[in-house]
């Protein structure tokens, strides 16, 4: 499965989803967890879904009875969780090469 291009924004989204990989999360929760605006978050979720990393479903409620619109929930797929963990670990490994073991930039 071809994964999405890993930007810092994509990494924030997959890290937020990995915090509880089996939980259904809706957009506002993910915006709060990542600090990303909706115009950045939702295109990332679409790309992750197209890549097979995320699945989504609409909440089955009566919006009039609930007093709010239905929410669309997102969750990592089993393969998506594996790939997301791999990508986060790879980024952490790359960052540790740059910053060193204690988080200080290495001298040239």
PyMOL commands that set and color helices and strands:
alter all, ss='L'
color gray80, all
select helices_A, chain A and resi 8-18+27-34+38-50+63-66+78-99
alter helices_A, ss='H'
color red, helices_A
select strands_A, chain A and resi 25-26+54-58+72-76
alter strands_A, ss='S'
color yellow, strands_A
deselect
rebuild
show_as cartoon
